[in-house]
Structure formats: structure tokens, C-alpha cells
């Protein structure tokens, strides 16, 4: 009789307050990496495979709400309650630049080509910083209907996705015109949005629902009701045949992408 396989999770100690954002880098020649944002104001970088601590980025004076790595995992960025977004050297841990805002920064994202940094937050303004000219004023897109919760790039940096803290829907912005060209309608505010690694789907979490949208034609592909209110959802990157969701019941649930059936937790 076969023994039941037991999976033991890696436990990565280090943060002293709640972890509010996680970001995995793409696979690089040196492997892949994980960066975590926490209310303790100190983002941490780890080996993505082993969870081993590599370093801590020190300099923020408030909770860090968002973090990300560029395509080659050479630079990191973070958005904070101290009214700033910071750019970091991911090899040395040095702060490369601090982009000052007038209110809390809730989200940040590198463009695919790594030349731009996008931020959004309580000011209801999308800012695009040119990392080749970090001292230059950012481009500002200021027609967001609410405080910005999440941002992401789409279509080779031609489109921006954003969601709001207190208003439902995901807005798609044309980068050239700075105007909203489409809204993906949801009943509740979207707490999580991501573009799948193959560029086919947009995954959103709102209320107790996880939705998958066609990333090119923007039609709703699948919508599944979850067992509780969901804070975050993510599609499995290699095969795309399952997704995970986590929320207020404190469990990470694993679902079949094609049927919505729960297959683990």
C-alpha cells in the first residue's frame, strides 16, 4: 500500500508585522526570487525556491503596501504609507531613488521592458516614472474614479489595469491617450488583479468571487463563487489548469481552473 505523501511547507520567518504583498520574479540565470511587503516597513528578498533570506531593504518610514521585482530581478520597487515609492538595487540592497507622492502609495509595477515604474494610491492618480530619468517629473493620469488598490501592465506596456479600494470593476487605460477604454464590471471592489504569465487571462478577486477574463477581447471567461470573501487569487503559471485563492477564512484554497472544483487547501 502506497504511503500518503505529506507536503511540508517552507516557513520564512523575519517580518514583525503582517505581510500584505508578495511577488515572485521570473526565472533568471540565477534562479527566481521572492520579495515580500509588510506593515513593518521593511521589504525582504528571498530565494524563491528555498525561502532563504537574502536581504532586507531599509529606508521606508511607514507600512509597505506593495513590492515587485523587474524582469531580471536586478531591481526592486516598493510603495509605502510614508508617501513614497522607492527603487532599490536588488543585488546590493541600496536605495537608488525615492519617488515622492502626496499620499499613501498602495501599488507599484515595473513595465515589461523594465524602463518604467507605475504607481497608484490614495491620491487617485496613476504615475508613470521613467527609470532612465528618475529625477524627471512623472507622467500623471488623474481620472481614476477612486483610491487605487492595484495596478498592472498589459499588451507590451500599451495598456494599464487598475482597480479601486471602494469601487467595483477593473479599468483598462490606453497608455498613449491616458483614457479609460474599457471597464471589467464587478459587483464588489477588486482586491487582487493579475495578468497570467502567457498573457491570455486577467485574474480578479472581488468579494467572494474569482473571475477570469480574456486579456485580449476582455470578455468574461469564467466566474467562480468562493467559500468566503477573497483577498487574492492567482492562476498557476505553467499549465494554467488550477488556481489558488485566499481570504478571510485564513486558508489557501486550490481549485480546478476548468470546473471550479476545490481540489486542496
N, C-alpha and C positions, 0 to 999 in steps of 0.2 A: 504494500500500500504506500502510495506516494505521501511524503510528508508535506504538510501545508507550508507554503512559503511565507515567511514573515519578513515584512519590509520595515526596516528601522530608519526613521528619518534622521537627517543631519540636524543637529541643534547648534545654531550660531549665536552664541552669547555676545553681548557687547553694548547694545543700546540700553539706556537707563529709563527711557520713556517709550510710549507706544510707537511702533513702526507704521508709517502711513503710506509709504510708496516703495515699490521695488521695481528694478529694471535690470533685465539681462542684456548683455551686449550680444551682437552677432558673434559667430565663431571667427576667431582671428588666428594668425600663425602661432600665437602664444596661448591658445585655448579661448575660453569665454569667461566673462566676469559678471559679477552681480553687485549692484550698488543699491543701498537702502537709505531711505529718508526717514527721519524720526523727529518727534517733538523735542528731543534732547538737543537739537540744533547742530548735530554733527553727523553728516552723511558718512557711511562706511563702504569701503570697497572690499570685495572678497573674490576668491577663486570660485567661479561658478560651478565647478564640478565637485570640489571638496568642501566648500564653505569656509576654507581657511581665510582668516583676516589678513588683508594686505595693508590697509592703511585707513586713516580717518582724516577727512577734510575739515580743518578747523578755521573758523572765521565768522560764521553766522552768529548773530546775537538773538535769534528767535527760532521758533519751531520751523523745521524744514518740511515743506509740504510736497515737494516734487523733486525727482532726481532722474538723470539719464546719462548715458554714455554715447559718444559718437560711434560711427560705424567701425572704426579700428580700435575702439576702447583706449584711445590715446588722451582724450579729454573728457571731462565730466562737467555737468551743469546741475545747478540746484536752484530752487525757488523757495523763498522763505517769508515768514511773518515779519522779518526785520525790514521789509520793503525793498528787498534786493533779490536779484538773480546773480549767481556767481559762476564764473567759468574757471575750471581747475585743470591743472596738468595731472593726468591720471597716473603718470609714472613717478613723479616726484611728490605729488600732493600739494604743490604750490598753487596759490591763488593767482590766476592770470589776469582776471578782470572782474570788477563788480559793477553790475548794471543797476543803477538806482531807479526805483519806482516811487510812486506816491502813496501806495497802499500795499497790502499783502499780495504776494505772488503765489498763486495756487498751482501753477502748472508750467512746465517748460519742455521743449523738444528740439533736438538737433534736426536740421534738414538732412535729406538723404545724402546730399553732396558734402555735408558737414560744414558748409561755409556760413550757414545762417543759424541763429538761435531764436526760437519762437517762445514768447511768454504770454501768460494771461492770468488775471486775478480779479481782485475785488473792484478795481477801477473800471471794469467793463471794457478794457482796451486790449486788443491784440498788438503786441510789439514784435517787430522783426529786426533783430540786430545782425549787422554784417560783421562776422568774426574776423574778417580780413582788415576791417577798420573799426576796432572795438570802441574807439573814442568818438566815432561819428554818431549823430542822433539816429535813433531807430526809426524805421517806418512804422506809423501807427494806424491801426484800423479800429475805429472807435464807435461802431454801430451795433455792438453786442447788446441784446435786449436785457441782459442780466449779468451778474457777477460770474466770471468764467471759472469753471471747475476743471475741465480737461481740454487739452489741445493735442493735435496730431497732424502730420503731413500726409498727403496723398498725391498720387499721379505725378511722381517725379518732381515733387515740390511745387506743383502748379495749383494745388488745392489744399486748403486748411480745414480741419474739422475742429469744432469747439462745442462744448456743452456748458450749461449754466447751472449754478448752485440751486436756484429756486424756480426755474422754468423748465418745462419738458422740452424734449427734442434735441437733435444734433444739427448744427448749422454747418453747411459747406460753403466756404468762401473761395471765390476766384482770386488768386493772389495778385493777378495783374490789375484787376479793377477794384479790388478791396470790397466787393459787394457779395452779399449772400445770394447764391444761385439756387440753393435747394435746402429744404429742411426735412430731416428724417423725423417724423412725428412720433412722440412717445407720450404716455399719459403722465408719467412722473419724471422729475429731474433725472438726467443721466449722470450716474456717479462713476461710470467707467466706459471708456471707448478706446478701441484699438483697431489697427489695420493688420490683417493677417500677413504672415511673412511672405506668402505668394502673391499678395495684392488682390486677392479675389473677394475677400469679405471684410466688412466692418462689423465688429462685435460690440454691442452695447448692453449695459445693465441699467435698468430703471425700475424702481420699486421692487416687485417680486418677479420681474420678467427679464429674461435674456433674449436678445434679438440678434439675428444675423442678416445683414443687408448686402446686396450686390454692390461691390465697391466701384463698379463702372457705370451701371444703369440705375443704381440706388433703390431698386425695388426690394421689398421685404422678402427674404428667402425663407427664414424660419423664425418662429417665436415660441418660446417655452416658458410656462409658468413654473416658478421655483418654490421650494418648501418654505421660504421666508424672504424677507426683504434682502436684496443682494447689493453689496457694495462694489464688487468687482467680478469680472468674468474674462476668460481668456481661452482662445482656440488653440489646441495642440498644434505646434508649428510645423512638424514634419509631414504627417499624414492627414491632418485635419479631420480625423474621424471621431474625436472626442473633445470635450471642453470642460473646464473647471469653473466653479462659481463659489464665492464665499460671501457671507454676510452676517446678520445679527445672531444667528444660532451658533456661531463660533466654530462651525465645521467647514472644511473644504470639500465640496461635493464634486464628483466626477460623473459626467453624463455622456451618453452616446450622441454624437452630433446629428446623426440621421434620424433617430427616433425620439430623442429627448429622455430616454430611459436612464435612471440613475444606475451606474454600474460600480460605484465605490464611493467611499468618503474617508 
